[in-house]
Amino acid sequence: MSIENNNIALNELVCQEHGELIQKENGKKAVQVLKDDTCRKLIREAIHSLRYSYAPYSGFKVGAALLTEDIKIYTGCNIENASYSPTNCAERTAFFKAVSEGKKKFEAIAIVGGKDGVITDYCPPCGVCRQVMMEFCNPKTFLIILAKSEEDYWIYSLEDLLPMGFGPNNLTLDI
């Protein structure tokens, strides 16, 4: 997958070289962000998580795989509820599992989904999930991988999907 082939703002943040995503700093390569095999592993884990989805009302199953700073993967699936409001998305399930085990620093998340678990299109996170990501992630560097398969995926930064997001830094007051 070549990032240059995708019309996404992440081109300004990263470039792909030898199967690795490399962060750009002032137009120059700086820090390795995510290896292609790591990206594929996250997608594979997200696809695997689809089987645990509980979606008896919508039939739309979603799986997610969240990568921590220390290279641990937490998976999640969507869990629906008859009264709808208590429904939890796959992305938040993964985040809440990780946070409940003391993890609070994250690098990337892969998300897949589709009707009856059949992936036919990219599955972007809802607004609530984006807001949860904003709580724990640097919007400029946290990567969101939207995948149809291990070979067909797009990568965005959180800032791309939640511009001008409200987060913990907005509550810092100088009094």
PLY file of the C-alpha trace (Angstrom):
ply
format ascii 1.0
element vertex 175
property float x
property float y
property float z
element edge 174
property int vertex1
property int vertex2
end_header
0.00 0.00 0.00
1.48 3.29 -0.97
0.47 6.31 1.03
1.24 8.52 -1.95
-1.58 6.77 -3.84
-4.11 7.88 -1.25
-5.47 11.40 -1.31
-5.08 11.99 2.43
-3.58 14.72 4.58
-1.26 12.22 6.25
1.11 12.69 3.30
2.33 15.76 5.15
3.00 13.70 8.30
4.52 10.47 7.02
6.02 8.87 3.96
6.50 5.21 3.14
9.97 3.80 2.57
10.88 0.12 2.29
7.55 -0.96 3.82
7.88 1.34 6.84
6.01 4.52 7.64
8.49 7.25 8.48
7.45 10.44 10.24
8.44 13.66 8.50
9.80 16.61 10.39
10.20 19.86 8.44
9.96 17.89 5.21
12.74 15.47 6.26
12.45 11.92 7.50
12.69 11.79 11.28
11.22 8.96 13.32
9.93 5.56 12.24
6.19 5.54 12.97
4.79 2.16 11.97
6.21 -0.80 10.06
4.04 -2.30 7.33
4.08 -5.72 9.05
2.84 -4.05 12.26
0.09 -2.38 10.26
-0.92 -5.71 8.74
-0.85 -7.42 12.14
-3.18 -4.76 13.55
-5.56 -5.22 10.62
-5.44 -9.01 11.05
-6.25 -8.67 14.76
-9.11 -6.26 14.00
-10.55 -8.69 11.45
-10.25 -11.52 13.99
-12.16 -9.40 16.54
-15.18 -9.22 14.23
-16.15 -12.75 15.31
-16.85 -11.53 18.86
-19.09 -8.65 17.80
-22.55 -8.62 19.37
-24.72 -6.83 16.83
-28.20 -8.44 16.85
-30.00 -5.16 16.02
-27.98 -3.51 13.27
-26.11 -6.57 12.04
-23.13 -4.24 11.48
-20.06 -5.85 13.04
-16.91 -3.87 13.84
-13.49 -5.00 15.03
-10.58 -2.89 16.25
-6.97 -3.48 17.29
-5.22 -0.82 19.36
-1.41 -0.57 19.57
0.11 0.77 22.79
3.36 2.66 23.08
5.01 -0.49 24.47
3.84 -2.55 21.44
0.98 -4.42 23.12
-2.24 -4.92 21.13
-5.70 -4.62 22.68
-8.65 -5.73 20.58
-12.28 -4.70 20.72
-15.60 -5.40 19.06
-18.88 -3.54 19.04
-21.45 -4.58 21.65
-25.03 -3.51 20.97
-27.86 -3.10 23.45
-31.62 -3.13 22.90
-31.93 0.43 24.24
-29.14 1.57 21.83
-27.55 4.24 24.08
-25.51 1.72 26.10
-24.07 0.29 22.88
-20.28 0.36 22.84
-18.19 0.66 19.70
-15.22 -1.61 18.94
-12.76 1.25 19.22
-13.92 2.27 22.68
-13.98 -1.36 23.79
-10.28 -1.64 22.85
-9.42 1.66 24.56
-11.33 0.80 27.74
-9.71 -2.65 27.93
-6.27 -1.07 27.64
-6.94 1.76 30.10
-8.45 -0.70 32.59
-5.09 -2.49 32.53
-3.09 0.70 33.12
-2.19 1.59 29.54
-2.65 5.23 28.55
-0.20 5.82 25.69
-1.18 4.68 22.22
0.37 4.67 18.75
-2.29 3.42 16.32
-5.61 1.65 15.86
-6.88 -0.50 12.98
-10.63 -0.58 12.36
-12.66 -2.90 10.13
-16.37 -3.48 9.82
-19.33 -4.41 7.71
-22.85 -5.76 7.60
-22.91 -9.28 9.04
-19.12 -9.03 9.42
-18.51 -8.84 5.68
-15.99 -6.07 5.02
-16.92 -4.19 1.84
-15.80 -0.65 2.63
-13.67 1.39 5.03
-15.19 1.82 8.49
-14.27 5.19 10.07
-14.72 5.73 13.82
-17.82 7.57 15.04
-17.55 10.99 16.70
-17.71 9.57 20.23
-14.83 7.20 19.48
-12.80 10.03 17.99
-13.39 12.00 21.19
-12.19 9.07 23.33
-9.07 8.84 21.15
-8.52 12.57 21.72
-8.47 11.95 25.48
-5.51 9.59 25.31
-3.68 10.28 22.04
-1.63 12.98 20.41
-3.87 14.00 17.49
-0.88 14.81 15.29
0.84 11.43 15.67
-1.85 8.88 16.55
-2.58 6.80 13.43
-6.00 5.46 12.46
-5.89 2.61 9.95
-9.15 2.07 8.05
-8.95 -1.27 6.27
-10.83 -3.48 3.86
-8.04 -6.07 4.06
-4.37 -6.38 4.96
-3.54 -5.08 1.48
-6.22 -2.40 1.13
-6.12 0.29 3.80
-5.89 4.01 4.36
-4.04 5.70 7.21
-5.09 8.97 8.80
-3.89 10.90 11.80
-6.47 11.61 14.52
-6.13 15.28 13.64
-7.18 14.48 10.07
-10.41 12.89 11.33
-11.02 15.28 14.25
-9.71 18.73 13.30
-9.71 21.25 16.15
-10.57 18.43 18.57
-11.34 19.19 22.21
-9.09 17.37 24.64
-7.28 17.51 27.97
-5.08 20.42 26.84
-8.20 22.58 26.41
-8.88 22.29 30.14
-5.46 23.53 31.21
-5.93 26.98 32.74
-3.31 29.54 33.72
-4.92 31.23 36.71
0 1
1 2
2 3
3 4
4 5
5 6
6 7
7 8
8 9
9 10
10 11
11 12
12 13
13 14
14 15
15 16
16 17
17 18
18 19
19 20
20 21
21 22
22 23
23 24
24 25
25 26
26 27
27 28
28 29
29 30
30 31
31 32
32 33
33 34
34 35
35 36
36 37
37 38
38 39
39 40
40 41
41 42
42 43
43 44
44 45
45 46
46 47
47 48
48 49
49 50
50 51
51 52
52 53
53 54
54 55
55 56
56 57
57 58
58 59
59 60
60 61
61 62
62 63
63 64
64 65
65 66
66 67
67 68
68 69
69 70
70 71
71 72
72 73
73 74
74 75
75 76
76 77
77 78
78 79
79 80
80 81
81 82
82 83
83 84
84 85
85 86
86 87
87 88
88 89
89 90
90 91
91 92
92 93
93 94
94 95
95 96
96 97
97 98
98 99
99 100
100 101
101 102
102 103
103 104
104 105
105 106
106 107
107 108
108 109
109 110
110 111
111 112
112 113
113 114
114 115
115 116
116 117
117 118
118 119
119 120
120 121
121 122
122 123
123 124
124 125
125 126
126 127
127 128
128 129
129 130
130 131
131 132
132 133
133 134
134 135
135 136
136 137
137 138
138 139
139 140
140 141
141 142
142 143
143 144
144 145
145 146
146 147
147 148
148 149
149 150
150 151
151 152
152 153
153 154
154 155
155 156
156 157
157 158
158 159
159 160
160 161
161 162
162 163
163 164
164 165
165 166
166 167
167 168
168 169
169 170
170 171
171 172
172 173
173 174
